[in-house]
Amino acid sequence: MSPVPSATLNVQHESRRLLACTVRVFGLHRLDLAMQVVEKTFEEAAAQAWFRIPPDPPAFHLALAKQKTHDAIRQQGLSGRLSKEVSLAVEGGHNMEEVLQKIFSETEVGHSRLALLFACCHPALPLRLRMALLLRTMYTFSEKDIQHFRHSDDLALLKELETAPDLLLQNGVLVNVPSPRNFPPRFEALLETVWHLFFEGFDHSEKTVFARRAICDAAFRLGSSLLEHPATDLPPTYALMSVLCMFSARFDVRRGRPSSFLFLDEKNRAKWNPALIDRGVAYYEKAGETDRNSEYHLLAQVLMEHTLAPHPRFTNWNRILDLYNILLHVRPTYHNHLCYAWSLAKNQQPSAAIQHLFSVPTFSGHLLEDWQTNALLGDFYRQAKNLREAISFYRSALQKAPTAALQRMLQKKILSLETGKMKKKKRKF
């Protein structure tokens, strides 16, 4: 991936700063208006730069954005229909100029950005809408960019953005940092959204393209930014960042390869990024001894067992099984059940892996739709020497496999088993 010019990065950084302030004034349900104000700010700043470059561009941008925001309020008659924070301040006797001066001050920018993060990740909103709002606000991805993050026929993120204003108003989503009483569930929803945003780009069955790497990079930077705020500079954040570092260390080896349990043992671990691995271990150590059984602490420990083993055969599967046992009590998602079953099979317990998957309540639905569930069952049955069932599940996975690369891999597995059965029959005669 070619580096982004520093000038572009500066504009993106300034855009995020200004957007956080303008959304804090208008409310997240008027995101389009806030983005228009930011766009006009940059247009005006570019026009003035022809005549005089300001000595302090960030301060100049903030002052100009405040002016454009005030203009938009007057032009659209929004003085009585702004964010709750602004409305309460005006009702309390402060004039609009004073309120805007405070919000668009350098000392308030960090607070505004954190408040916007919490608003985008409000637990009352659907997870996909939260992810779309993060991409739209914190990294100003366009709707066209967001569309390309999914399969060409999947416009779910765009549809979520279309319904966002109504949902935001219905759920009373405010652009603020939650109070201590409401902080724990809001903080948990924030971390959950960043994690799923990262996994949206990392766990897929297509070739690793720029757009998907960009999603992971955006989620990684969001997680890192949480460590810059005292309110979110907490052990769970360090544990989450440890997880993101461990996954990110594999990016270069995964280029052009599908994400799947079926490929993990084939990775050339010498090509994993050692700097990111070391950074992940350091983040885990900073997470501290408390709450070692939280979801992200447990995931970090699992990933360290995988990542720090010099070769797959040295992986401590007993330790990983113990960790997944605890994780299934903390967060019993289907993916965690799948990971646990896979770990059982790697620990030479394929029959137990099969039995576990069939005991999961949502298993039948995934069996009908998910290629990877079928492919893993094929592996488990092959390991258990039940070749007939293995071939059956591989064929089912082949019908659902989304890419030609996965289809070729499954066809090879089927051909290998069928050839083995034919050779076995010939030996009998």
CORCOR-V837526 format. One record per residue. N is the residue number from 1. OMEGA is omega in whole degrees, -180 to 180 (* if undefined). BURIAL is 1 if it has 24 or more other C-alpha atoms within 12 Angstrom, else 0. Layout:
n=N omega=OMEGA burial=BURIAL
n=N omega=OMEGA burial=BURIAL
This chain:
n=1 omega=-178 burial=0
n=2 omega=-178 burial=0
n=3 omega=177 burial=0
n=4 omega=-180 burial=0
n=5 omega=-177 burial=0
n=6 omega=180 burial=0
n=7 omega=178 burial=0
n=8 omega=179 burial=0
n=9 omega=179 burial=0
n=10 omega=179 burial=0
n=11 omega=178 burial=1
n=12 omega=179 burial=1
n=13 omega=179 burial=0
n=14 omega=180 burial=1
n=15 omega=179 burial=1
n=16 omega=179 burial=1
n=17 omega=-177 burial=1
n=18 omega=-179 burial=1
n=19 omega=179 burial=1
n=20 omega=-180 burial=1
n=21 omega=-178 burial=1
n=22 omega=177 burial=1
n=23 omega=178 burial=1
n=24 omega=179 burial=1
n=25 omega=-173 burial=1
n=26 omega=-172 burial=1
n=27 omega=-176 burial=1
n=28 omega=180 burial=1
n=29 omega=174 burial=1
n=30 omega=-178 burial=1
n=31 omega=-179 burial=1
n=32 omega=179 burial=1
n=33 omega=179 burial=1
n=34 omega=180 burial=1
n=35 omega=176 burial=1
n=36 omega=179 burial=0
n=37 omega=179 burial=1
n=38 omega=179 burial=1
n=39 omega=178 burial=1
n=40 omega=178 burial=1
n=41 omega=-179 burial=1
n=42 omega=177 burial=1
n=43 omega=179 burial=0
n=44 omega=180 burial=0
n=45 omega=179 burial=1
n=46 omega=180 burial=0
n=47 omega=-179 burial=0
n=48 omega=-179 burial=0
n=49 omega=176 burial=0
n=50 omega=-176 burial=0
n=51 omega=-178 burial=0
n=52 omega=177 burial=0
n=53 omega=-177 burial=0
n=54 omega=-179 burial=0
n=55 omega=-180 burial=0
n=56 omega=-175 burial=0
n=57 omega=180 burial=0
n=58 omega=179 burial=1
n=59 omega=178 burial=0
n=60 omega=179 burial=1
n=61 omega=179 burial=1
n=62 omega=-180 burial=1
n=63 omega=-180 burial=1
n=64 omega=178 burial=1
n=65 omega=177 burial=1
n=66 omega=179 burial=1
n=67 omega=-180 burial=1
n=68 omega=178 burial=1
n=69 omega=179 burial=1
n=70 omega=178 burial=1
n=71 omega=-179 burial=0
n=72 omega=179 burial=1
n=73 omega=-179 burial=1
n=74 omega=-176 burial=0
n=75 omega=-176 burial=0
n=76 omega=177 burial=0
n=77 omega=-175 burial=0
n=78 omega=-173 burial=0
n=79 omega=-180 burial=1
n=80 omega=-176 burial=0
n=81 omega=179 burial=0
n=82 omega=-180 burial=1
n=83 omega=-178 burial=1
n=84 omega=179 burial=1
n=85 omega=-178 burial=1
n=86 omega=-179 burial=1
n=87 omega=180 burial=1
n=88 omega=180 burial=0
n=89 omega=179 burial=0
n=90 omega=178 burial=0
n=91 omega=180 burial=0
n=92 omega=175 burial=0
n=93 omega=178 burial=0
n=94 omega=176 burial=0
n=95 omega=-173 burial=0
n=96 omega=-179 burial=1
n=97 omega=180 burial=1
n=98 omega=-179 burial=0
n=99 omega=-180 burial=1
n=100 omega=179 burial=1
n=101 omega=179 burial=1
n=102 omega=-176 burial=1
n=103 omega=-178 burial=1
n=104 omega=175 burial=1
n=105 omega=-177 burial=1
n=106 omega=-177 burial=1
n=107 omega=-177 burial=0
n=108 omega=-175 burial=1
n=109 omega=-180 burial=1
n=110 omega=178 burial=1
n=111 omega=-179 burial=1
n=112 omega=-179 burial=1
n=113 omega=178 burial=1
n=114 omega=178 burial=1
n=115 omega=179 burial=1
n=116 omega=177 burial=1
n=117 omega=-180 burial=1
n=118 omega=179 burial=1
n=119 omega=-180 burial=1
n=120 omega=-175 burial=1
n=121 omega=-180 burial=1
n=122 omega=-176 burial=1
n=123 omega=178 burial=1
n=124 omega=-178 burial=1
n=125 omega=176 burial=1
n=126 omega=-176 burial=1
n=127 omega=-178 burial=1
n=128 omega=176 burial=1
n=129 omega=178 burial=1
n=130 omega=-180 burial=1
n=131 omega=180 burial=1
n=132 omega=180 burial=1
n=133 omega=177 burial=1
n=134 omega=180 burial=1
n=135 omega=-176 burial=1
n=136 omega=-174 burial=1
n=137 omega=-172 burial=1
n=138 omega=178 burial=1
n=139 omega=173 burial=1
n=140 omega=170 burial=1
n=141 omega=178 burial=1
n=142 omega=177 burial=0
n=143 omega=178 burial=1
n=144 omega=178 burial=0
n=145 omega=-178 burial=0
n=146 omega=180 burial=1
n=147 omega=-176 burial=1
n=148 omega=178 burial=1
n=149 omega=-179 burial=1
n=150 omega=174 burial=1
n=151 omega=-173 burial=0
n=152 omega=-178 burial=0
n=153 omega=-178 burial=0
n=154 omega=-179 burial=0
n=155 omega=-175 burial=0
n=156 omega=-178 burial=1
n=157 omega=178 burial=1
n=158 omega=180 burial=1
n=159 omega=178 burial=0
n=160 omega=-180 burial=1
n=161 omega=180 burial=1
n=162 omega=-178 burial=0
n=163 omega=-174 burial=0
n=164 omega=-176 burial=1
n=165 omega=-179 burial=1
n=166 omega=-179 burial=0
n=167 omega=180 burial=0
n=168 omega=179 burial=1
n=169 omega=-179 burial=0
n=170 omega=-177 burial=0
n=171 omega=177 burial=0
n=172 omega=-178 burial=0
n=173 omega=-179 burial=1
n=174 omega=177 burial=1
n=175 omega=179 burial=1
n=176 omega=173 burial=1
n=177 omega=-173 burial=1
n=178 omega=177 burial=1
n=179 omega=179 burial=0
n=180 omega=-179 burial=0
n=181 omega=-178 burial=0
n=182 omega=-172 burial=0
n=183 omega=-174 burial=0
n=184 omega=180 burial=0
n=185 omega=179 burial=0
n=186 omega=180 burial=1
n=187 omega=177 burial=1
n=188 omega=179 burial=1
n=189 omega=179 burial=1
n=190 omega=180 burial=1
n=191 omega=179 burial=1
n=192 omega=-178 burial=1
n=193 omega=178 burial=1
n=194 omega=180 burial=1
n=195 omega=-179 burial=1
n=196 omega=177 burial=1
n=197 omega=178 burial=1
n=198 omega=-177 burial=1
n=199 omega=176 burial=1
n=200 omega=179 burial=1
n=201 omega=-173 burial=1
n=202 omega=-173 burial=1
n=203 omega=-178 burial=1
n=204 omega=-178 burial=1
n=205 omega=178 burial=1
n=206 omega=174 burial=1
n=207 omega=-179 burial=1
n=208 omega=-178 burial=1
n=209 omega=-175 burial=1
n=210 omega=-174 burial=0
n=211 omega=-179 burial=1
n=212 omega=176 burial=1
n=213 omega=180 burial=1
n=214 omega=177 burial=1
n=215 omega=-180 burial=1
n=216 omega=179 burial=1
n=217 omega=179 burial=1
n=218 omega=179 burial=1
n=219 omega=179 burial=1
n=220 omega=180 burial=1
n=221 omega=177 burial=1
n=222 omega=178 burial=1
n=223 omega=179 burial=1
n=224 omega=-179 burial=1
n=225 omega=179 burial=1
n=226 omega=179 burial=1
n=227 omega=180 burial=1
n=228 omega=-178 burial=0
n=229 omega=179 burial=0
n=230 omega=-177 burial=0
n=231 omega=-176 burial=1
n=232 omega=176 burial=1
n=233 omega=-169 burial=1
n=234 omega=-179 burial=1
n=235 omega=179 burial=1
n=236 omega=179 burial=1
n=237 omega=178 burial=1
n=238 omega=178 burial=1
n=239 omega=177 burial=1
n=240 omega=180 burial=1
n=241 omega=175 burial=1
n=242 omega=178 burial=1
n=243 omega=-178 burial=1
n=244 omega=178 burial=1
n=245 omega=-179 burial=1
n=246 omega=177 burial=1
n=247 omega=-177 burial=1
n=248 omega=-180 burial=1
n=249 omega=-177 burial=1
n=250 omega=-171 burial=1
n=251 omega=-174 burial=1
n=252 omega=179 burial=1
n=253 omega=-177 burial=1
n=254 omega=-175 burial=1
n=255 omega=179 burial=1
n=256 omega=179 burial=0
n=257 omega=177 burial=1
n=258 omega=175 burial=1
n=259 omega=-177 burial=1
n=260 omega=171 burial=1
n=261 omega=-173 burial=1
n=262 omega=-177 burial=1
n=263 omega=-172 burial=0
n=264 omega=-177 burial=1
n=265 omega=-178 burial=0
n=266 omega=-176 burial=0
n=267 omega=174 burial=1
n=268 omega=-172 burial=0
n=269 omega=177 burial=1
n=270 omega=-179 burial=0
n=271 omega=176 burial=0
n=272 omega=-175 burial=1
n=273 omega=-176 burial=1
n=274 omega=-180 burial=0
n=275 omega=178 burial=0
n=276 omega=177 burial=1
n=277 omega=178 burial=1
n=278 omega=179 burial=0
n=279 omega=178 burial=1
n=280 omega=178 burial=1
n=281 omega=179 burial=1
n=282 omega=177 burial=0
n=283 omega=-180 burial=1
n=284 omega=179 burial=1
n=285 omega=178 burial=1
n=286 omega=179 burial=1
n=287 omega=174 burial=1
n=288 omega=-176 burial=0
n=289 omega=-176 burial=0
n=290 omega=174 burial=0
n=291 omega=-179 burial=0
n=292 omega=179 burial=1
n=293 omega=173 burial=1
n=294 omega=-174 burial=1
n=295 omega=-174 burial=1
n=296 omega=174 burial=1
n=297 omega=-179 burial=1
n=298 omega=178 burial=1
n=299 omega=179 burial=1
n=300 omega=179 burial=1
n=301 omega=177 burial=1
n=302 omega=-177 burial=1
n=303 omega=177 burial=1
n=304 omega=177 burial=1
n=305 omega=178 burial=1
n=306 omega=-168 burial=1
n=307 omega=-176 burial=1
n=308 omega=175 burial=1
n=309 omega=-176 burial=0
n=310 omega=180 burial=0
n=311 omega=-180 burial=0
n=312 omega=-177 burial=0
n=313 omega=178 burial=0
n=314 omega=180 burial=0
n=315 omega=180 burial=1
n=316 omega=-175 burial=1
n=317 omega=177 burial=1
n=318 omega=179 burial=0
n=319 omega=-180 burial=0
n=320 omega=177 burial=1
n=321 omega=177 burial=1
n=322 omega=-179 burial=0
n=323 omega=179 burial=1
n=324 omega=175 burial=1
n=325 omega=179 burial=1
n=326 omega=-177 burial=1
n=327 omega=179 burial=1
n=328 omega=174 burial=1
n=329 omega=180 burial=0
n=330 omega=-176 burial=0
n=331 omega=-175 burial=0
n=332 omega=178 burial=0
n=333 omega=179 burial=0
n=334 omega=180 burial=1
n=335 omega=178 burial=1
n=336 omega=175 burial=1
n=337 omega=179 burial=1
n=338 omega=179 burial=1
n=339 omega=-180 burial=1
n=340 omega=179 burial=1
n=341 omega=179 burial=1
n=342 omega=179 burial=1
n=343 omega=175 burial=1
n=344 omega=179 burial=1
n=345 omega=178 burial=1
n=346 omega=178 burial=1
n=347 omega=177 burial=1
n=348 omega=177 burial=0
n=349 omega=-176 burial=1
n=350 omega=180 burial=1
n=351 omega=177 burial=1
n=352 omega=179 burial=1
n=353 omega=179 burial=1
n=354 omega=-179 burial=1
n=355 omega=-180 burial=0
n=356 omega=-179 burial=1
n=357 omega=-180 burial=1
n=358 omega=180 burial=0
n=359 omega=-179 burial=0
n=360 omega=-175 burial=1
n=361 omega=-176 burial=0
n=362 omega=-173 burial=0
n=363 omega=-174 burial=1
n=364 omega=179 burial=0
n=365 omega=178 burial=0
n=366 omega=180 burial=1
n=367 omega=-179 burial=1
n=368 omega=-170 burial=0
n=369 omega=-167 burial=0
n=370 omega=180 burial=1
n=371 omega=-173 burial=1
n=372 omega=176 burial=1
n=373 omega=179 burial=1
n=374 omega=-179 burial=1
n=375 omega=178 burial=1
n=376 omega=176 burial=1
n=377 omega=175 burial=1
n=378 omega=178 burial=1
n=379 omega=-178 burial=1
n=380 omega=-180 burial=1
n=381 omega=177 burial=1
n=382 omega=179 burial=1
n=383 omega=179 burial=1
n=384 omega=177 burial=0
n=385 omega=176 burial=0
n=386 omega=-171 burial=0
n=387 omega=-179 burial=1
n=388 omega=179 burial=0
n=389 omega=179 burial=1
n=390 omega=180 burial=1
n=391 omega=-180 burial=1
n=392 omega=-179 burial=1
n=393 omega=176 burial=1
n=394 omega=179 burial=1
n=395 omega=177 burial=1
n=396 omega=177 burial=1
n=397 omega=-180 burial=1
n=398 omega=180 burial=1
n=399 omega=-176 burial=1
n=400 omega=-176 burial=1
n=401 omega=-172 burial=1
n=402 omega=-177 burial=0
n=403 omega=179 burial=0
n=404 omega=-179 burial=0
n=405 omega=179 burial=0
n=406 omega=179 burial=1
n=407 omega=179 burial=1
n=408 omega=179 burial=0
n=409 omega=-179 burial=1
n=410 omega=177 burial=1
n=411 omega=178 burial=1
n=412 omega=179 burial=0
n=413 omega=180 burial=1
n=414 omega=-180 burial=1
n=415 omega=180 burial=0
n=416 omega=-180 burial=0
n=417 omega=-179 burial=1
n=418 omega=177 burial=0
n=419 omega=179 burial=0
n=420 omega=179 burial=0
n=421 omega=-180 burial=0
n=422 omega=180 burial=0
n=423 omega=180 burial=0
n=424 omega=179 burial=0
n=425 omega=-180 burial=0
n=426 omega=-179 burial=0
n=427 omega=179 burial=0
n=428 omega=-180 burial=0
n=429 omega=* burial=0
